[in-house]
Amino acid sequence: MTQLNSAVALVPAAGRGERLGYGMPKALVPVRGVPLLVHAVRGLLDAGRVRHVVVAAPPDDVDAVSALVGGLPVDVVPGGADRTASVGAALRHAVAAFPDVRIVLVHDAARAFTPPEVVGRVVDAVAAGSEAVVPVLPVTDTVKRVDADGVVLDTPDRAALRVVQTPQGFAVDTLVRAHGSGVSATDDAGLVEKLGVPVATVAGHPSAMKVTTPHDLAVAEKVLVEGL
């Protein structure tokens, strides 16, 4: 397997997605008739840098998700109680199924329209020696830090702030170590940071937005139709 397409991607897709209001797992919500998860998986594979995808699905929907991605190089495993547990389940499967894997990506199904060049930048950075890499965008809004009562404490310098997207890329041994550390974080880069491992950044893209609300879904439809 060449370095060009040597990565295995993990897609945690077991969240319920209540804020979208569809009454189904968020990853299965359709955009132009195709579930977000399928858009995300196809995007990863079409980038030409991923040989296989492991999806962590809601345990009750494993068969349904498997049917959705049938014909693609995708394995579906039962997800866990939260995102970290789902990534861990997918990671264990990937390591067992692909013992030669050196680069793993973790990608949100809700970031279904991430451009292929972002995937490529992440894979290239890990292949070049970074143990952990995240795509980022500059923060354009003013940000306030507040206390428990909502009173402003201070205004961080936004020049040093970044919005983090996915896929996040890792040397496989680093991610395995992070998931075995017993700590928690809101993303996998956060787990790695707690090990003291530097996390590098590459340029993200506005189209890699996360679909969380009905408004996000409407924007995603526009991105898909107009290719913004």
C-alpha positions as CSV (number, residue, x, y, z in Angstrom):
1,M,0.0,0.0,0.0
2,T,1.5,3.3,-1.1
3,Q,1.5,6.4,1.2
4,L,-0.8,8.1,-1.2
5,N,-3.9,6.2,-0.1
6,S,-2.8,4.4,3.0
7,A,-5.1,6.0,5.5
8,V,-8.0,4.4,7.2
9,A,-10.8,6.7,8.2
10,L,-13.0,6.3,11.3
11,V,-16.4,7.9,11.3
12,P,-18.3,8.1,14.6
13,A,-22.0,8.2,13.6
14,A,-23.9,6.9,16.6
15,G,-25.2,10.3,17.8
16,R,-29.0,10.8,17.9
17,G,-29.0,14.4,16.5
18,E,-32.0,15.7,18.4
19,R,-31.3,19.3,17.4
20,L,-32.0,18.5,13.8
21,G,-35.5,17.3,14.7
22,Y,-35.7,14.5,12.3
23,G,-36.4,11.7,14.8
24,M,-33.4,9.7,13.5
25,P,-29.7,9.5,14.0
26,K,-28.1,12.7,12.6
27,A,-25.8,10.8,10.3
28,L,-28.9,9.3,8.5
29,V,-30.6,12.6,7.9
30,P,-30.8,13.1,4.1
31,V,-29.4,16.0,2.1
32,R,-30.8,16.0,-1.4
33,G,-32.0,12.5,-0.8
34,V,-28.7,11.1,0.4
35,P,-27.8,10.6,4.1
36,L,-25.1,12.8,5.5
37,L,-23.1,9.7,6.4
38,V,-23.0,8.5,2.8
39,H,-22.0,12.0,1.6
40,A,-19.2,12.0,4.2
41,V,-18.0,8.5,3.3
42,R,-18.0,9.2,-0.4
43,G,-16.1,12.4,0.2
44,L,-13.4,10.6,2.1
45,L,-13.0,7.9,-0.6
46,D,-13.2,10.3,-3.5
47,A,-10.3,12.3,-2.1
48,G,-8.1,9.4,-3.1
49,R,-6.2,9.2,0.2
50,V,-8.3,6.7,2.1
51,R,-8.3,3.0,1.4
52,H,-11.0,2.0,3.9
53,V,-13.6,3.6,6.2
54,V,-14.9,2.2,9.5
55,V,-18.2,3.6,10.6
56,A,-19.4,3.4,14.3
57,A,-23.2,3.3,14.0
58,P,-26.0,3.3,16.6
59,P,-26.0,-0.4,17.8
60,D,-29.7,-0.8,16.7
61,D,-28.9,0.6,13.2
62,V,-25.8,-1.4,12.2
63,D,-27.6,-3.4,9.6
64,A,-29.4,-0.4,8.1
65,V,-26.2,1.6,7.9
66,S,-24.4,-1.4,6.4
67,A,-27.0,-1.5,3.7
68,L,-26.6,2.2,3.0
69,V,-22.8,1.9,2.4
70,G,-23.0,-1.5,0.6
71,G,-20.6,-1.7,-2.3
72,L,-18.1,0.7,-0.7
73,P,-14.9,-0.3,1.2
74,V,-16.6,0.4,4.5
75,D,-17.0,-1.7,7.7
76,V,-19.8,-0.8,10.2
77,V,-19.4,-1.5,13.9
78,P,-21.6,-0.8,16.9
79,G,-20.9,2.6,18.4
80,G,-20.6,3.5,22.0
81,A,-22.4,5.7,24.5
82,D,-20.5,8.9,23.4
83,R,-18.2,10.1,20.6
84,T,-15.0,8.9,22.3
85,A,-16.4,5.4,22.9
86,S,-17.5,5.3,19.2
87,V,-14.1,6.3,17.9
88,G,-12.5,3.8,20.2
89,A,-14.7,1.0,18.9
90,A,-13.9,2.0,15.3
91,L,-10.2,2.3,16.1
92,R,-10.0,-1.2,17.6
93,H,-11.6,-2.6,14.6
94,A,-9.3,-0.8,12.2
95,V,-6.2,-1.9,14.0
96,A,-7.3,-5.5,14.0
97,A,-8.5,-5.5,10.4
98,F,-5.6,-3.5,8.9
99,P,-2.5,-4.3,11.0
100,D,-0.3,-2.4,8.6
101,V,-2.2,0.9,8.9
102,R,0.0,3.9,9.8
103,I,-2.3,6.8,9.4
104,V,-5.9,7.1,10.8
105,L,-8.3,9.9,10.2
106,V,-11.3,10.7,12.5
107,H,-14.1,12.4,10.6
108,D,-17.5,13.7,11.7
109,A,-20.3,12.4,9.5
110,A,-21.9,15.8,10.1
111,R,-19.0,17.4,8.2
112,A,-20.3,15.7,5.1
113,F,-19.0,18.2,2.5
114,T,-15.4,18.6,3.5
115,P,-13.5,19.2,0.2
116,P,-11.0,16.6,-0.9
117,E,-8.1,19.0,-0.6
118,V,-8.6,19.2,3.1
119,V,-8.4,15.4,3.4
120,G,-5.2,15.5,1.4
121,R,-3.6,18.2,3.5
122,V,-4.2,16.3,6.7
123,V,-2.9,13.0,5.3
124,D,0.2,14.6,3.8
125,A,1.0,16.3,7.1
126,V,0.8,13.0,9.1
127,A,2.8,11.3,6.4
128,A,5.5,14.0,6.7
129,G,6.0,13.2,10.4
130,S,3.3,15.0,12.4
131,E,1.8,12.7,15.0
132,A,-1.5,14.7,15.1
133,V,-3.0,17.1,12.6
134,V,-6.2,19.2,12.5
135,P,-7.7,21.4,9.8
136,V,-8.6,24.8,11.1
137,L,-10.1,28.2,10.2
138,P,-9.4,31.6,11.7
139,V,-11.9,32.9,14.2
140,T,-13.6,36.0,12.6
141,D,-16.0,36.9,15.4
142,T,-15.1,38.6,18.7
143,V,-15.0,35.9,21.4
144,K,-15.8,36.6,25.1
145,R,-15.0,34.4,28.1
146,V,-17.7,34.4,30.7
147,D,-18.3,33.0,34.2
148,A,-21.0,30.7,35.4
149,D,-23.5,33.6,35.5
150,G,-22.8,34.7,32.0
151,V,-20.8,37.8,33.0
152,V,-17.9,38.6,30.7
153,L,-14.5,37.9,32.2
154,D,-12.3,38.9,29.4
155,T,-11.9,39.1,25.6
156,P,-9.3,36.6,24.2
157,D,-7.1,37.8,21.3
158,R,-8.8,36.1,18.4
159,A,-5.6,36.2,16.4
160,A,-4.4,33.2,18.4
161,L,-7.8,31.3,18.1
162,R,-8.8,28.7,15.5
163,V,-12.0,26.8,14.7
164,V,-11.2,23.1,14.4
165,Q,-12.7,20.9,11.8
166,T,-12.3,17.3,10.6
167,P,-10.9,15.0,9.4
168,Q,-8.3,15.0,12.2
169,G,-5.3,12.8,11.3
170,F,-3.0,10.8,13.6
171,A,-0.2,8.4,13.6
172,V,-2.0,5.2,14.5
173,D,0.1,4.4,17.6
174,T,-0.5,7.9,18.9
175,L,-4.2,7.6,18.7
176,V,-4.3,4.2,20.2
177,R,-2.2,5.5,23.1
178,A,-4.6,8.5,23.5
179,H,-7.7,6.3,23.6
180,G,-6.0,4.0,26.2
181,S,-5.2,6.9,28.5
182,G,-8.5,7.0,30.3
183,V,-8.9,10.8,29.8
184,S,-11.8,12.6,28.1
185,A,-12.0,15.4,25.6
186,T,-14.4,16.9,23.1
187,D,-12.3,15.7,20.2
188,D,-9.5,13.3,19.5
189,A,-6.9,16.0,19.1
190,G,-7.8,17.0,22.7
191,L,-7.1,13.5,23.9
192,V,-3.7,13.6,22.1
193,E,-2.9,17.1,23.6
194,K,-3.4,15.6,27.1
195,L,-0.5,13.2,26.3
196,G,1.7,16.2,25.6
197,V,1.9,15.4,21.9
198,P,2.1,18.5,19.7
199,V,-0.9,18.9,17.3
200,A,-0.1,20.5,14.0
201,T,-2.6,22.5,11.9
202,V,-3.4,22.8,8.2
203,A,-5.9,25.0,6.4
204,G,-9.5,23.9,6.7
205,H,-12.4,25.1,4.5
206,P,-15.8,26.8,5.0
207,S,-17.6,23.9,3.3
208,A,-16.4,21.6,6.1
209,M,-19.0,23.1,8.4
210,K,-20.7,20.8,10.9
211,V,-24.4,20.2,10.4
212,T,-26.1,20.4,13.8
213,T,-29.2,22.5,13.4
214,P,-32.0,22.9,10.7
215,H,-30.3,26.1,9.6
216,D,-27.0,24.2,9.1
217,L,-28.9,21.6,7.0
218,A,-30.3,24.3,4.7
219,V,-26.8,25.8,4.2
220,A,-25.4,22.3,3.5
221,E,-28.1,21.8,0.8
222,K,-26.9,25.1,-0.8
223,V,-23.3,23.9,-0.6
224,L,-24.2,20.7,-2.3
225,V,-26.2,22.3,-5.1
226,E,-23.9,25.3,-5.7
227,G,-20.5,23.9,-4.8
228,L,-19.6,26.8,-2.5
